[in-house]
């Protein structure tokens, strides 16, 4: 039985898809499609009509061409870990899932590059080259489960983005399937290509311009020395001041992360690192890398600046095992939030570092105003905030209130000169806030670019750009889906 009883006759289309990917490559039973009805932002739910699982570029192209010929909207999905509803299906769409495209196609250590399919897990890239003394720098917290294709779509960052940049800084070339099913190559095997930067246009386009089926990534030599410092403070304001002083001193850590007391206790409850003092108002994790003499000097200076700003204790680690232990809690922060509350809503805004203390105070005031606890976990070095709003979705009206609160945080970020997204993308979650950041002319220009690649609007429709629907998209979508379920049964 198909997921939706619509006017479209799906049987001929299903046979076309099965001719391309085989019967096992097409998922169509309603109960099986439940797996694909949302991404990491589970408050948005919509079952697709079909799921197709290609394994090669040619299969992706054939599937997209069938959609184009039959005027069927489609959405690309990787591992489904996105947090902005970017891979949320639209009604009666085909979901093209790249999870089976998980081959490493080429490793070129001499030229420091690796070519992978989009289903490769982020952490697998480093594992493939670490024995030769290389690694892949972008490292989202979900790196053990998120895929490179999704990282490219959302332009993901991670704890090391402060020094090494986000995904776009490490993508050299792409093989793309465009929305009409044609296959093109952009970029190449060298960092700088003549002509338009089409690779830069595609990275972060959230599946609205096509699907990346082969990705050429830049890999880096493992630093000679790495050291992690963990400093704990009585207040989050003290830690914020330490961040500003470290950057002002001309020190660029590989990563610099902050967590508040609520987050500290959550991760200790779940992963029990034993490293994070439960009574601390906040902790600051600083990773330094480079030449041994450079790291030794910077370590001393960072410790001095933390103490100057009220650090109570400072722990340092240079061996891999202890460094991993210090990072373990930060990497598990989002998962730990699930143990604090039945549900949580994560936002992703960016602010200037100099505004950190003031913005955190305003977030605290918003928390008190709306009556929802907010756990703060963020990339302090580049001002990328990840406030986790804790709530219970079973309480009527809670989701609407939480979405409104999340919107107030994004508007605050824009007000102080920041952005509504640092690495999670816009997706379905934040599209109604795009006019708060961009003018009508800006948005129209972006649509022109989209229409060049996607003139029929079949590739990931309804994402990024605002629609007549109001903010509260998740709550509205949830109500609509519940209503449809009643109709179905």
Secondary structure, DSSP 8 states (H G I E B T S, - for coil): --S---SS-HHHHHHHHHHHH-GGGEE--HHHHGGGS--S-TT-----SEEE---SHHHHHHHHHHHHHTT--EEEESSS--SSSTT---TT-EEEE-TT---EEEEETTTTEEEE-TTSBHHHHHHHHGGGTEE-----TTTTT-BHHHHHHHT---TTHHHH--GGGGEEEEEEE-TTS-EEEEE-SSS--SS--HHHHHTTSTTSS-EEEEEEEE-EE--SEEEEEEEEESSHHHHHHHHHHHHHTT---SEEEEEEHHHHHHHHHHH--S-S-TT-SEEEEEEEEESHHHHHHHHHHHHHHHHHTT-SEEEEE-SHHHHHHHHHHHHTHHHHHHHHSSEEEE--EE--GGGHHHHHHHHHHHHHHHT--EEEEEEGGGTEEEEEEEE-TTSTTHHHHHHHHHHHHHHHHHHTT-BS-SSS--TTTSGGGHHHHS-HHHHHHHHHHHHHH-TT--BSTT-SS--SS-S-HHHHHHHHHHHHHHHH-
